[in-house]
Amino acid sequence: MIVNRLHTRLIDLLIRRVSYEGGVIIPRLTESQIEQAREVDLLSYLQTHAPHSIRKSGANEYCLVAHDSFKMSNGKWFWHSRGFGGASALDFLIKVEGMGFVGAVESLTGRTAPIYQRAVLPQSRASPPKRSFVLPDVNRNNDRVYAYLRGRGIGKEIIHRCIADGLLYESTRTHRCVFVGKDENGVAKFACERGTRDQWKKDVTGSDKRFSFHLPPLDTRRDSLAVFEGAVDVLAHVEVCRLKESSWDGYRLSLGGTSPLALTSFLERHPQIKNLILCLDNDEAGIRATGRIIETLGREKGLQPLKISVCPPTVGKDYGDVLIGLQQQNSSKSTRQHQAGILI
């Protein structure tokens, strides 16, 4: 009977959107409070509480004075250099200011939520803390990674180089490619996994996107940076340059998607970069992302002047397709030359 009463009480608390810690009930918000808070748009909130923090940046657009890439329009906002946004002031207080949900709602509604009396309840299981970044275990060999990348046309030399530099390895349990991103001290801060037997793609939990996978040039004094969506495209570009006998030697960066966060952070850490080459995918998402990046870089204060070139794949969707196409072309050429030699 006691168990049933406790169970009923817990269900009631959940229905009423109440949480508890150590037997102390957290303030309960009413539905009307939550709805009222969600209806407050960020621009109106800042115009009332921090009018000097915003300025007009377009016909129907405002931005933060301190961050040009933070845009507000039509009730919504998006921080382009950080790659996230929201639809209300509530989202802003939680995502940007770091406020808790209850505190943010109370701040927007100007009311304090009613408090439940202290209750004697079984000790609740605490919410799991945010998992820290830990690299997947390293397999005793890289055979499957090697076979997968060779199958994608990637050369032995660049694979060996990445493995030797700790930028690439094979995970133990899943045997996936693990592409590692490091900071300027050589400390791993980011990793993404790519399936060797399936289409699996995912960042490792706790990864810091600011330090996405990148391949430095042989001469680190170089001032050029080529940007791609994926890590495999970075390696494919190395092979494309080799096959075309190009002497280009610059930094190569994977965004791990289309967000400009990894790029803007990289540029802040590498002020010597003067030439930027955008090599994103030749599809609708890649084309739009290229435009957003150019717009974002034009607004960002503190970034060095850049010469920006746009070099989308000339064949297929990405530079992996360019590489395969180039290898097939060379293979056909060799076959024709061989056949011609036989006829002669």
C-alpha positions as CSV (number, residue, x, y, z in Angstrom):
1,M,0.0,0.0,0.0
2,I,2.8,2.4,0.9
3,V,4.6,1.6,-2.4
4,N,1.4,2.3,-4.3
5,R,0.9,5.7,-2.6
6,L,4.5,6.7,-3.3
7,H,4.1,5.6,-6.9
8,T,0.9,7.6,-7.3
9,R,2.6,10.7,-5.7
10,L,5.5,10.4,-8.1
11,I,3.2,10.3,-11.1
12,D,1.4,13.3,-9.8
13,L,4.6,15.2,-9.5
14,L,5.6,14.4,-13.1
15,I,2.2,15.4,-14.4
16,R,2.6,18.7,-12.6
17,R,6.1,19.3,-14.0
18,V,7.7,19.1,-10.6
19,S,11.2,17.8,-10.0
20,Y,12.9,17.0,-6.7
21,E,16.4,16.6,-5.4
22,G,17.3,15.1,-2.0
23,G,13.7,15.3,-0.9
24,V,13.4,19.0,-1.6
25,I,10.7,19.9,-4.2
26,I,11.8,22.4,-6.8
27,P,9.4,25.2,-7.6
28,R,6.5,24.2,-9.8
29,L,5.7,26.3,-12.9
30,T,2.2,26.8,-14.1
31,E,1.3,26.1,-17.7
32,S,0.3,29.7,-18.1
33,Q,3.7,30.9,-16.8
34,I,5.5,28.6,-19.2
35,E,3.3,29.7,-22.2
36,Q,3.8,33.4,-21.3
37,A,7.6,33.0,-21.2
38,R,7.7,31.2,-24.5
39,E,5.8,34.1,-26.2
40,V,8.4,36.7,-25.3
41,D,10.6,37.3,-28.4
42,L,14.3,38.1,-27.8
43,L,14.3,41.4,-29.5
44,S,11.5,42.8,-27.4
45,Y,13.2,41.4,-24.3
46,L,16.6,43.1,-25.1
47,Q,14.9,46.4,-26.1
48,T,13.4,46.5,-22.7
49,H,16.2,45.2,-20.5
50,A,19.4,45.9,-22.5
51,P,18.7,48.4,-25.3
52,H,22.4,49.4,-25.6
53,S,23.4,45.8,-26.4
54,I,21.6,45.7,-29.8
55,R,21.7,47.6,-33.0
56,K,19.9,47.5,-36.3
57,S,21.8,45.5,-39.1
58,G,19.1,45.3,-41.8
59,A,15.6,46.3,-42.9
60,N,14.0,43.8,-40.5
61,E,17.1,42.6,-38.7
62,Y,19.0,43.4,-35.5
63,C,22.3,42.0,-34.1
64,L,24.2,42.2,-30.8
65,V,26.7,45.0,-30.6
66,A,29.3,42.7,-29.2
67,H,28.7,39.9,-31.7
68,D,27.9,40.9,-35.3
69,S,27.1,37.3,-36.2
70,F,24.3,37.1,-33.6
71,K,21.2,38.0,-35.7
72,M,17.5,38.5,-34.6
73,S,14.7,38.7,-37.2
74,N,11.0,37.8,-37.3
75,G,11.0,36.7,-33.6
76,K,13.8,34.3,-34.1
77,W,17.6,34.5,-33.5
78,F,20.7,32.7,-34.7
79,W,24.3,32.9,-33.6
80,H,26.0,32.2,-37.0
81,S,29.6,32.0,-35.7
82,R,28.5,29.5,-33.0
83,G,26.1,27.5,-35.2
84,F,23.0,27.5,-33.0
85,G,19.9,29.6,-32.4
86,G,16.4,29.7,-31.0
87,A,12.8,31.1,-31.3
88,S,12.4,33.1,-28.1
89,A,14.0,35.0,-25.2
90,L,13.5,31.8,-23.2
91,D,15.8,29.9,-25.5
92,F,18.4,32.8,-25.3
93,L,18.4,32.8,-21.5
94,I,18.9,29.0,-21.3
95,K,21.3,28.5,-24.2
96,V,23.4,31.7,-24.1
97,E,23.0,33.0,-20.5
98,G,23.1,29.5,-19.0
99,M,20.0,30.0,-16.8
100,G,18.0,27.0,-15.6
101,F,14.5,26.5,-17.0
102,V,12.7,27.6,-13.9
103,G,14.8,30.7,-13.4
104,A,14.5,31.7,-17.0
105,V,10.7,31.4,-16.9
106,E,10.4,33.4,-13.7
107,S,12.7,36.1,-15.1
108,L,10.5,36.5,-18.2
109,T,7.2,36.4,-16.4
110,G,8.2,38.5,-13.4
111,R,6.6,36.0,-11.0
112,T,7.9,33.4,-8.6
113,A,6.7,29.9,-9.1
114,P,4.6,28.4,-6.2
115,I,6.7,26.2,-3.9
116,Y,5.6,22.8,-2.8
117,Q,6.1,21.8,0.8
118,R,9.1,19.6,1.7
119,A,8.1,16.0,1.1
120,V,9.6,12.8,2.3
121,L,10.3,10.9,-0.9
122,P,12.7,8.2,-1.8
123,Q,16.1,9.7,-2.7
124,S,15.9,10.4,-6.4
125,R,18.5,9.4,-8.9
126,A,20.5,12.5,-9.8
127,S,20.6,13.6,-13.4
128,P,23.8,12.2,-15.0
129,P,26.5,14.8,-15.3
130,K,27.6,15.9,-18.8
131,R,30.0,13.3,-20.0
132,S,33.6,14.4,-20.5
133,F,35.4,13.9,-23.7
134,V,37.1,10.5,-23.9
135,L,38.6,9.0,-27.1
136,P,37.4,5.6,-28.1
137,D,39.8,2.7,-27.3
138,V,42.6,2.2,-29.8
139,N,42.5,-1.1,-31.7
140,R,45.8,-3.2,-31.9
141,N,45.9,-2.5,-35.6
142,N,44.4,-0.3,-38.2
143,D,43.7,-2.9,-40.9
144,R,40.0,-2.1,-41.4
145,V,40.6,1.7,-41.4
146,Y,43.4,1.2,-43.9
147,A,41.2,-1.0,-46.2
148,Y,38.3,1.3,-46.0
149,L,40.3,4.5,-46.9
150,R,42.2,2.7,-49.6
151,G,38.9,1.6,-51.1
152,R,37.9,5.3,-51.1
153,G,41.0,6.0,-53.2
154,I,43.1,7.5,-50.3
155,G,46.8,6.9,-50.7
156,K,49.1,5.0,-48.4
157,E,51.3,7.9,-47.6
158,I,48.6,10.2,-46.2
159,I,47.0,7.4,-44.2
160,H,50.3,6.5,-42.6
161,R,51.0,10.2,-41.9
162,C,47.6,10.7,-40.1
163,I,48.1,7.5,-38.0
164,A,51.7,8.5,-37.1
165,D,50.5,12.0,-36.0
166,G,47.7,10.6,-33.8
167,L,45.0,12.1,-36.1
168,L,43.5,8.8,-37.2
169,Y,43.1,5.3,-35.8
170,E,40.8,2.3,-35.6
171,S,38.5,1.9,-32.6
172,T,38.6,-1.4,-30.7
173,R,35.0,-2.5,-30.4
174,T,33.4,-1.0,-33.5
175,H,36.4,-1.0,-35.8
176,R,35.4,2.5,-37.1
177,C,37.7,5.3,-38.4
178,V,38.4,7.7,-35.6
179,F,39.4,11.2,-36.8
180,V,41.0,13.2,-34.0
181,G,41.0,17.0,-33.7
182,K,43.8,18.5,-31.5
183,D,44.5,22.0,-30.0
184,E,47.7,23.9,-30.4
185,N,49.3,21.9,-27.6
186,G,48.6,18.6,-29.3
187,V,45.8,17.7,-26.9
188,A,42.9,15.8,-28.4
189,K,39.7,17.9,-28.0
190,F,37.5,16.4,-30.7
191,A,36.9,13.2,-32.5
192,C,34.4,11.9,-35.0
193,E,33.7,8.3,-36.0
194,R,33.1,7.0,-39.5
195,G,31.9,3.5,-40.2
196,T,34.2,1.2,-42.2
197,R,31.4,-1.3,-42.9
198,D,28.3,1.0,-42.8
199,Q,27.3,4.6,-43.2
200,W,27.8,5.5,-39.5
201,K,28.8,9.1,-38.8
202,K,28.9,10.7,-35.4
203,D,31.0,13.0,-33.2
204,V,32.3,11.4,-30.0
205,T,30.4,12.5,-26.9
206,G,32.0,15.6,-25.3
207,S,33.8,16.7,-28.5
208,D,34.6,20.4,-28.8
209,K,33.6,21.4,-32.3
210,R,36.0,24.3,-32.3
211,F,38.9,21.8,-32.6
212,S,37.5,19.7,-35.5
213,F,39.8,17.4,-37.5
214,H,42.4,19.3,-39.5
215,L,45.5,18.4,-41.3
216,P,48.5,20.9,-41.1
217,P,50.7,21.5,-44.0
218,L,54.3,20.2,-44.2
219,D,55.4,23.9,-43.8
220,T,53.3,25.3,-40.9
221,R,54.2,28.9,-42.0
222,R,51.8,28.5,-44.9
223,D,49.0,31.1,-45.0
224,S,46.3,29.2,-46.9
225,L,43.4,27.1,-45.6
226,A,41.1,24.8,-47.5
227,V,37.8,23.9,-45.8
228,F,35.7,20.8,-46.3
229,E,32.6,19.3,-44.7
230,G,34.0,15.9,-43.8
231,A,37.3,14.4,-42.7
232,V,37.5,11.9,-45.7
233,D,37.2,14.9,-48.1
234,V,40.3,16.4,-46.4
235,L,42.3,13.3,-47.3
236,A,40.8,13.0,-50.7
237,H,41.9,16.6,-51.5
238,V,45.5,15.6,-50.6
239,E,45.3,12.8,-53.2
240,V,43.6,15.1,-55.8
241,C,46.6,17.5,-55.5
242,R,49.1,14.6,-55.8
243,L,47.4,13.2,-58.9
244,K,47.3,16.6,-60.5
245,E,50.9,17.2,-59.5
246,S,49.9,20.3,-57.7
247,S,52.4,21.9,-55.3
248,W,49.7,23.3,-53.0
249,D,50.6,22.9,-49.4
250,G,48.2,24.5,-46.9
251,Y,46.1,23.7,-43.9
252,R,43.0,21.6,-44.5
253,L,40.1,21.7,-42.1
254,S,36.9,19.6,-41.8
255,L,33.9,21.4,-40.4
256,G,32.3,18.2,-39.4
257,G,29.1,19.4,-41.1
258,T,28.2,22.9,-42.3
259,S,28.4,25.0,-39.2
260,P,31.1,27.7,-39.3
261,L,32.1,27.2,-35.7
262,A,35.2,25.2,-36.4
263,L,36.3,27.7,-39.1
264,T,35.9,30.9,-37.1
265,S,37.7,29.3,-34.1
266,F,40.5,28.0,-36.4
267,L,41.0,31.5,-37.9
268,E,41.2,33.0,-34.4
269,R,43.9,30.6,-33.4
270,H,45.8,31.0,-36.7
271,P,46.1,34.7,-37.5
272,Q,48.6,34.0,-40.3
273,I,45.9,32.6,-42.6
274,K,45.3,35.0,-45.5
275,N,43.9,32.8,-48.2
276,L,40.7,30.8,-47.5
277,I,39.4,28.2,-50.0
278,L,35.8,27.0,-49.4
279,C,35.5,23.4,-50.8
280,L,32.1,22.4,-49.4
281,D,29.8,19.9,-51.0
282,N,28.3,20.7,-54.4
283,D,24.7,20.2,-53.2
284,E,22.0,22.6,-51.9
285,A,23.2,22.3,-48.3
286,G,26.8,22.9,-49.2
287,I,26.0,25.8,-51.5
288,R,23.9,27.5,-48.8
289,A,26.5,26.9,-46.1
290,T,29.2,28.4,-48.3
291,G,27.1,31.6,-48.6
292,R,26.5,31.7,-44.9
293,I,30.2,31.3,-44.1
294,I,31.1,34.2,-46.4
295,E,28.4,36.3,-44.8
296,T,29.5,35.4,-41.3
297,L,33.2,36.1,-42.0
298,G,32.3,39.5,-43.4
299,R,30.5,40.4,-40.1
300,E,32.9,38.9,-37.6
301,K,35.0,41.5,-35.9
302,G,38.6,40.7,-34.9
303,L,39.2,38.3,-37.8
304,Q,42.1,39.1,-40.2
305,P,41.3,40.2,-43.7
306,L,40.9,37.2,-46.0
307,K,41.0,36.4,-49.7
308,I,38.2,34.0,-50.1
309,S,37.9,31.6,-53.0
310,V,35.1,29.1,-53.7
311,C,36.2,25.8,-55.2
312,P,33.3,23.3,-55.0
313,P,33.8,19.8,-56.4
314,T,33.9,19.7,-60.2
315,V,32.7,16.1,-60.3
316,G,29.9,14.6,-58.1
317,K,29.0,15.9,-54.6
318,D,32.3,16.1,-52.7
319,Y,36.0,15.8,-53.2
320,G,35.8,12.1,-52.6
321,D,33.8,11.9,-55.9
322,V,36.4,14.2,-57.5
323,L,39.2,11.8,-56.5
324,I,37.4,8.7,-57.7
325,G,36.6,10.4,-61.0
326,L,40.2,11.5,-61.5
327,Q,41.5,8.0,-60.7
328,Q,39.0,6.4,-63.2
329,Q,40.1,8.9,-65.8
330,N,43.8,8.1,-65.3
331,S,43.0,4.4,-65.4
332,S,41.2,4.7,-68.7
333,K,44.0,6.8,-70.1
334,S,46.6,4.1,-69.1
335,T,44.4,1.4,-70.7
336,R,44.2,3.3,-73.9
337,Q,47.9,3.9,-74.0
338,H,48.6,0.2,-73.3
339,Q,46.3,-0.9,-76.1
340,A,47.9,1.6,-78.5
341,G,51.3,0.2,-77.6
342,I,50.1,-3.3,-78.4
343,L,48.8,-2.2,-81.8
344,I,52.0,-0.5,-82.7
